[in-house]
Amino acid sequence: MNQFPIFLSLAGTAPLVVGGGELAAVKARLLLKRARLVEVASDRPSPQLTALINEGRVKLVSPRVDPAMLTGRPLVISASGDAAEDRRVSELARALGIPVNVPDRPELCSFSLPAIVDRGEVTVAIGTSGAAPVLATRLRAMLERELHPRLGDLAGIAREFRDQVAARLPPGARRRAFWERVFGGPAADAVYRGDDAEARRLMALELSGTSARATANAGRVILVGAGPGDPDLLTLKAVRALKSADVILIDNLVGRGVLEHARREAEIIDVGKERNRHSKSQAEINALLVHHARLGRTVVRLKGGDPFIFGRGGEEVDQLRASGIALEVVPGITAATAAAASLQIPLTHRDVARAVTFISGHAAGDGQPDFSHIDFRALKAGGNTLAVYMGVATAGALARALIAADWPPATPVIWVERASSPRERRIAATLDVLAASPERLGLAGPALLICGEVAGLTAAGAITHVASAPVKTDTQTETS
């Protein structure tokens, strides 16, 4: 590496862009992220530049660049589209000691433009010394996902306290420790959730020597939907929650790959529940959430899919509110949408399905299946797709209830086991097959059932078809 990264102030004399075309407009817009005004040397500005001129953000100057025009500039970008002119401008700028960049001409550049992650007060610049600009762009995309959108707001609030901190704490270990507590503690969490007033209060408490974590109910709980299993389906907000967690309570249905986003110091507590086997009761889980939050910790309750779709998130919210615990909910991609995306079939379709209904096939209290509370006849009349969760054990009873409610026996159904995971499996059949002998499908949980005409649409990928009578097989069909 022969380039040294620096951050250059654009608060004084305006930077200069040479050229009036589309590339010059791109460079001007980039500089305007930090410069109040950009001057452009051109007599034929593009429509994009004209718009910036009309906004008062760009000022046109003479297209003939001379030493007087360059003197005092913080930097120059020559994007004229004329190779000879770009070389002349580069030589002039270098002779005057002015940083110069010519796009895609590294031999004419004294500096390169990095890929930038902009968070206001916080700027991350990524450079490859001109060797691989596309790689720098890819790295920027990765950092965009990782860095909280309100990181700049956190830096701005920290700036407000700098003089107070400098007056109260000497340079060195004590001051560094203070800022470590601020940026890694509840004050930062408050900024990230949009509560700047609380962040300022917590910083003031920390500075006065009163630990925010020692105050009553200083902790909080974040209910996080971990999605169906694929870590790439986590939302950015879910990733940020995991990175902030001191304690994580995790379900069985959560793909363990998502824990790669957690801090190494975080305490992981397995509270998974399966049919007829609960490692922790719901009451015990609720108590754990309250206990750790009251110790001043950030607690993530990590739930498969979405917390509010058959995830018992409502019960946890009720308990936390009743206990006075600060609470946030981060939605997740639910199994129905993940399964549909994997199959590339819609849950709703203007021609065959005007609505989708999520139902649970699980009988409360592990008793006998009972679907009397669901009006299947009305759902059929409405052209519904049914997305059935936790229905493996009750599949036969569900299919018989649907047929009894006048759903055609030939209604297509498709099961997706472990949607979005490397072990995903799909089994297609019809209601009559499911009603008569669900065991023929060889189902194992977790699995989601899609029932309705959309299940008969052409799906992507390999599918096992289980028919009511032997039929000819092909490369994607296995007849039982």
C-alpha positions in Angstrom: 0.0 0.0 0.0 1.5 3.3 -1.1 -1.5 5.5 -0.2 -2.2 7.0 3.2 -5.8 7.4 4.2 -6.8 10.8 5.6 -10.1 12.8 6.1 -10.0 16.2 4.3 -12.0 19.2 5.4 -14.2 20.8 2.6 -15.3 23.6 4.8 -13.2 26.3 3.1 -12.7 26.9 -0.6 -15.0 24.8 -2.8 -13.6 21.7 -4.4 -13.4 21.8 -8.2 -14.9 19.2 -10.7 -13.7 19.6 -14.3 -16.3 18.5 -16.9 -20.0 18.8 -17.5 -21.1 15.3 -18.2 -22.8 12.5 -16.3 -19.5 11.3 -14.6 -18.8 14.9 -13.5 -22.3 15.1 -12.0 -21.7 11.8 -10.1 -18.5 13.2 -8.6 -20.1 16.5 -7.7 -22.9 14.7 -5.9 -20.4 12.7 -4.0 -18.5 15.8 -2.8 -21.8 17.5 -1.9 -22.2 14.9 0.9 -19.7 17.0 2.8 -19.1 20.2 0.9 -21.5 23.1 1.1 -20.7 24.1 -2.5 -18.9 22.5 -5.5 -17.6 24.4 -8.4 -17.7 22.9 -11.9 -15.6 24.0 -14.8 -17.8 23.5 -17.8 -19.8 25.4 -20.4 -22.1 22.5 -21.2 -23.5 21.1 -17.9 -25.6 18.0 -18.0 -29.2 18.0 -16.9 -28.1 16.4 -13.6 -25.6 19.3 -13.0 -28.1 21.8 -14.1 -30.5 20.6 -11.4 -27.8 21.0 -8.8 -27.0 24.5 -10.1 -30.6 25.5 -9.8 -30.6 24.2 -6.2 -27.6 26.5 -5.5 -25.4 23.6 -4.6 -23.1 23.8 -7.7 -21.6 26.9 -9.3 -20.4 27.0 -12.9 -16.9 28.5 -13.5 -14.9 28.9 -16.7 -14.2 25.7 -18.6 -10.6 26.8 -19.1 -8.7 25.6 -16.1 -5.6 27.6 -15.2 -3.2 27.8 -12.2 -5.2 30.7 -10.7 -8.4 28.6 -10.7 -6.7 25.7 -8.9 -4.8 27.6 -6.3 -6.2 27.1 -2.8 -8.5 24.2 -3.7 -8.8 21.4 -1.2 -9.0 18.9 -4.2 -9.7 18.7 -7.9 -11.5 15.9 -9.8 -11.0 16.0 -13.6 -13.8 14.1 -15.3 -13.9 16.0 -18.6 -14.1 13.0 -20.9 -11.1 14.4 -22.8 -7.9 12.4 -22.1 -5.6 15.3 -23.0 -7.5 17.8 -20.9 -7.6 15.4 -17.9 -3.8 14.9 -18.2 -3.2 18.7 -18.4 -5.4 19.4 -15.3 -3.6 16.6 -13.4 -0.2 18.0 -14.3 -1.2 21.6 -13.2 -2.7 20.4 -9.9 0.4 18.3 -9.1 2.7 21.2 -9.8 0.7 23.3 -7.3 0.5 20.5 -4.7 -3.3 20.2 -5.1 -4.7 16.7 -4.6 -6.1 15.5 -7.9 -8.2 12.6 -9.1 -8.9 11.5 -12.7 -11.5 8.7 -12.7 -10.2 5.4 -14.1 -6.7 6.9 -14.7 -4.7 5.9 -11.6 -1.5 7.2 -13.2 -2.9 10.7 -13.2 -4.2 10.6 -9.6 -2.5 11.8 -6.4 -5.5 10.4 -4.4 -8.2 7.9 -5.0 -11.9 8.2 -4.0 -12.9 5.5 -1.5 -16.1 3.6 -1.1 -17.9 5.4 1.7 -20.3 4.3 4.4 -21.9 7.5 5.6 -23.4 7.7 9.1 -23.3 11.5 9.5 -20.6 12.2 12.1 -19.2 8.7 11.5 -17.6 8.0 8.1 -16.0 4.8 7.0 -13.8 4.9 3.9 -12.7 1.8 2.1 -9.9 1.9 -0.5 -7.9 -0.7 -2.5 -5.3 1.8 -3.9 -7.2 1.6 -7.2 -6.6 -2.1 -7.6 -10.1 -3.4 -7.1 -12.9 -0.7 -6.8 -15.7 -3.3 -7.1 -14.2 -5.1 -4.1 -14.3 -1.9 -2.1 -18.0 -1.5 -3.1 -18.8 -5.0 -1.9 -17.0 -4.3 1.4 -19.0 -1.1 1.7 -22.3 -3.1 1.3 -21.2 -5.5 4.1 -20.5 -2.6 6.4 -23.7 -0.9 5.5 -25.5 -4.0 6.9 -23.4 -4.1 10.1 -23.3 -0.4 11.1 -26.4 1.0 12.8 -28.1 3.8 10.9 -28.0 6.0 14.1 -24.3 5.6 14.7 -23.7 9.2 13.6 -26.3 10.3 16.1 -24.4 8.5 18.9 -21.2 10.3 17.9 -23.0 13.6 17.8 -24.3 13.2 21.3 -20.9 12.1 22.5 -19.5 15.3 21.0 -21.9 17.3 23.3 -20.2 15.7 26.3 -16.6 15.9 25.2 -15.8 19.1 27.1 -17.5 17.9 30.3 -15.6 14.6 30.1 -12.3 16.3 29.4 -12.8 18.6 32.5 -13.8 15.8 34.8 -11.6 12.9 33.7 -7.8 13.1 33.0 -6.5 11.7 29.7 -5.7 8.0 29.7 -7.3 4.9 31.1 -10.1 6.5 33.1 -11.3 8.6 30.2 -11.1 5.6 27.8 -13.0 3.4 30.2 -15.8 6.0 30.4 -16.2 6.1 26.6 -16.1 2.3 26.5 -19.0 2.2 28.9 -20.9 4.8 27.0 -20.4 3.2 23.5 -21.0 -0.3 24.7 -23.7 0.3 27.3 -27.3 1.5 27.8 -26.6 5.0 26.5 -25.7 3.7 23.1 -28.7 1.3 23.2 -31.0 4.3 23.9 -29.6 6.2 20.9 -30.1 3.1 18.6 -33.7 2.8 19.6 -34.3 6.5 19.0 -34.4 7.8 22.6 -31.8 10.6 22.5 -33.1 12.3 25.7 -32.6 9.0 27.6 -29.1 8.6 26.1 -28.1 12.1 27.4 -29.5 11.3 30.8 -27.6 8.0 31.0 -24.4 9.7 29.8 -24.8 12.3 32.5 -25.4 9.6 35.1 -22.3 7.7 34.0 -20.2 10.9 34.1 -21.5 11.7 37.6 -20.3 8.3 38.8 -23.7 6.8 39.0 -23.8 3.6 37.0 -26.9 3.4 34.8 -26.8 -0.3 35.1 -27.3 -0.1 38.9 -30.6 1.8 38.6 -33.9 -0.1 38.9 -35.2 -1.7 35.7 -32.1 -0.4 33.8 -32.1 -3.5 31.6 -34.4 -4.3 28.7 -35.7 -7.2 26.7 -35.8 -7.4 22.9 -38.1 -10.0 21.4 -36.3 -11.0 18.1 -37.7 -13.0 15.2 -34.8 -15.1 14.0 -36.6 -16.2 10.8 -37.0 -19.7 9.6 -33.4 -20.9 10.0 -31.2 -19.4 7.3 -29.0 -16.8 9.0 -29.0 -14.7 5.8 -32.8 -14.1 6.4 -32.1 -12.2 9.7 -33.1 -8.6 9.5 -30.5 -5.9 10.0 -32.3 -4.9 13.2 -32.1 -8.5 14.5 -28.4 -8.6 13.9 -27.9 -5.3 15.8 -30.0 -6.7 18.7 -27.8 -9.8 18.9 -24.7 -7.7 18.9 -26.0 -5.7 21.8 -27.2 -8.7 24.0 -25.7 -9.6 27.3 -28.1 -12.6 27.6 -29.8 -14.6 24.8 -32.7 -17.0 25.4 -32.9 -19.2 22.3 -35.6 -21.6 21.0 -35.1 -25.0 19.3 -36.4 -23.7 16.0 -33.7 -21.1 15.7 -30.9 -22.0 13.4 -27.7 -21.9 15.4 -25.9 -20.0 12.7 -27.6 -16.9 13.8 -25.6 -16.9 17.0 -22.5 -16.0 14.9 -23.8 -12.5 15.2 -23.8 -12.5 19.0 -21.0 -11.2 21.2 -18.7 -13.9 22.5 -19.3 -12.7 26.0 -23.1 -13.1 25.7 -24.7 -15.8 28.0 -26.7 -18.3 25.9 -29.7 -20.0 27.6 -31.5 -22.8 25.7 -35.2 -22.6 26.5 -36.5 -24.6 23.5 -39.8 -26.4 23.6 -40.9 -29.4 21.5 -44.1 -31.4 21.5 -44.4 -33.2 24.8 -40.9 -32.0 25.9 -40.2 -28.5 27.3 -36.8 -27.6 28.6 -38.4 -24.6 30.2 -42.1 -23.8 30.8 -43.4 -20.5 29.5 -43.7 -19.3 33.1 -40.0 -20.1 33.7 -39.0 -18.3 30.5 -41.0 -15.2 31.5 -39.3 -15.3 34.9 -35.8 -15.5 33.3 -36.5 -12.5 31.1 -37.6 -10.4 34.0 -34.7 -11.6 36.2 -31.9 -10.8 33.8 -33.5 -7.4 32.8 -33.7 -6.4 36.4 -30.0 -7.1 36.7 -29.5 -4.3 34.2 -28.8 -6.6 31.2 -29.9 -6.4 27.6 -31.8 -9.6 27.0 -32.6 -10.9 23.6 -35.4 -13.5 23.4 -34.6 -15.2 20.2 -37.6 -16.9 18.6 -37.9 -18.9 15.4 -39.8 -17.1 12.6 -41.7 -14.1 13.9 -42.4 -13.6 17.7 -46.0 -12.7 17.1 -47.0 -15.6 14.8 -47.6 -18.7 16.9 -44.5 -17.7 18.9 -46.2 -16.9 22.3 -44.6 -13.5 22.0 -47.8 -11.9 23.3 -47.6 -13.8 26.6 -44.0 -12.6 27.1 -45.0 -9.0 26.2 -47.8 -9.1 28.8 -45.4 -10.3 31.5 -42.7 -7.8 30.7 -45.1 -4.9 30.7 -46.6 -6.0 34.0 -43.1 -6.1 35.4 -42.2 -2.6 34.2 -39.4 -3.9 31.9 -38.4 -1.9 28.9 -39.3 -3.8 25.8 -38.7 -3.8 22.0 -40.0 -6.2 19.4 -38.1 -7.0 16.2 -40.2 -8.9 13.6 -38.8 -11.8 11.7 -39.5 -13.7 8.5 -42.1 -16.3 9.3 -42.0 -19.9 8.0 -45.0 -19.4 5.6 -43.3 -16.6 3.6 -39.9 -18.4 3.7 -41.5 -21.6 2.4 -43.4 -19.8 -0.3 -40.2 -17.9 -1.4 -38.3 -21.2 -1.6 -41.0 -22.8 -3.7 -41.4 -19.6 -5.7 -45.1 -19.8 -5.4 -47.2 -16.9 -4.0 -49.4 -17.3 -1.0 -51.9 -15.0 -2.7 -52.7 -14.9 -6.4 -55.2 -12.6 -8.1 -56.6 -15.6 -10.1 -56.8 -18.4 -7.4 -56.3 -17.0 -3.9 -57.5 -13.7 -2.7 -56.4 -14.1 0.9 -54.1 -16.1 3.2 -54.9 -17.4 6.7 -52.3 -18.5 9.2 -53.6 -21.3 11.5 -52.0 -23.6 14.1 -52.3 -27.3 13.8 -51.1 -27.7 17.3 -53.7 -28.6 19.9 -53.4 -26.4 23.1 -52.2 -28.4 26.0 -51.2 -31.3 23.7 -54.7 -32.6 23.7 -56.8 -34.0 20.9 -56.9 -31.9 17.7 -59.9 -29.6 17.6 -60.6 -27.2 14.7 -64.1 -26.3 15.8 -63.1 -22.7 16.3 -62.1 -22.2 12.7 -64.8 -21.7 10.0 -63.2 -23.7 7.2 -66.4 -23.4 5.1 -66.1 -19.6 5.1 -62.4 -19.8 4.3 -63.1 -22.0 1.3 -65.7 -19.6 0.0 -63.3 -16.7 0.3 -60.7 -18.3 -1.9 -58.1 -18.7 0.9 -54.7 -20.1 1.1 -54.1 -21.9 4.4 -50.7 -21.7 6.0 -50.6 -24.3 8.7 -48.0 -24.2 11.4 -47.1 -27.1 13.8 -49.5 -29.4 12.0 -47.5 -32.6 11.4 -49.2 -34.6 14.2 -52.7 -33.4 13.4 -52.4 -33.4 9.6 -54.9 -36.2 9.0 -57.5 -34.6 11.3 -57.0 -31.2 9.7 -57.5 -32.7 6.1 -60.7 -34.5 7.2 -62.0 -31.3 8.8 -61.4 -29.4 5.6 -63.1 -32.1 3.4 -66.1 -32.1 5.8 -66.3 -28.3 5.3 -66.7 -28.9 1.5 -63.1 -28.3 0.5 -62.6 -30.5 -2.7 -60.7 -33.7 -1.9 -58.4 -32.9 -4.9 -57.3 -29.6 -3.3 -53.5 -29.4 -3.6 -51.3 -29.3 -0.5 -47.6 -29.0 -0.2 -45.5 -29.5 2.9 -42.1 -27.8 3.4 -39.9 -29.3 6.1 -37.2 -27.1 7.5 -37.8 -24.2 5.1 -34.7 -22.2 4.1 -32.3 -24.7 5.6 -29.9 -27.1 3.8 -32.1 -30.0 4.9 -35.3 -28.5 3.4 -37.7 -31.1 1.9 -40.9 -30.6 0.0 -43.8 -33.1 -0.3 -46.9 -32.5 -2.5 -50.2 -34.3 -2.3 -53.9 -33.6 -2.2 -56.3 -33.3 0.7 -57.8 -36.8 0.2 -54.3 -38.4 0.5 -53.5 -36.4 3.6 -56.9 -37.3 5.1 -56.6 -41.0 4.4 -53.0 -41.7 5.2 -50.8 -38.8 6.3 -48.1 -41.3 7.3 -47.4 -41.9 3.6 -45.9 -38.5 3.3 -43.2 -39.3 5.8 -43.4 -36.0 7.5 -41.2 -34.8 10.3 -41.1 -31.4 12.0 -40.7 -28.6 11.8 -42.8 -28.4 8.7 -45.3 -25.9 7.2 -48.4 -26.9 5.2 -49.6 -24.7 2.3 -53.1 -25.7 1.4 -55.1 -24.3 -1.5 -55.0 -23.7 -5.2 -51.6 -21.9 -5.0 -50.1 -25.2 -3.9 -50.9 -26.6 -7.3 -48.9 -23.9 -9.2 -45.6 -24.8 -10.7 -43.0 -24.7 -8.0 -39.2 -24.4 -8.2 -36.9 -27.2 -7.2 -37.2 -30.9 -6.4 -40.6 -32.0 -5.0 -41.8 -35.4 -3.9 -45.3 -36.1 -5.1 -47.5 -38.5 -3.2 -50.5 -39.5 -5.3 -53.7 -41.4 -4.4 -53.0 -43.9 -7.1 -49.8 -45.0 -8.9 -48.8 -42.6 -11.7 -45.9 -42.4 -14.1 -42.7 -40.9 -12.5 -40.4 -38.3 -14.0 -37.2 -36.7 -12.8 -38.9 -34.5 -10.2 -41.8 -36.9 -9.2 -41.7 -39.8 -6.8 -45.0 -41.7 -6.6 -46.1 -43.5 -3.5 
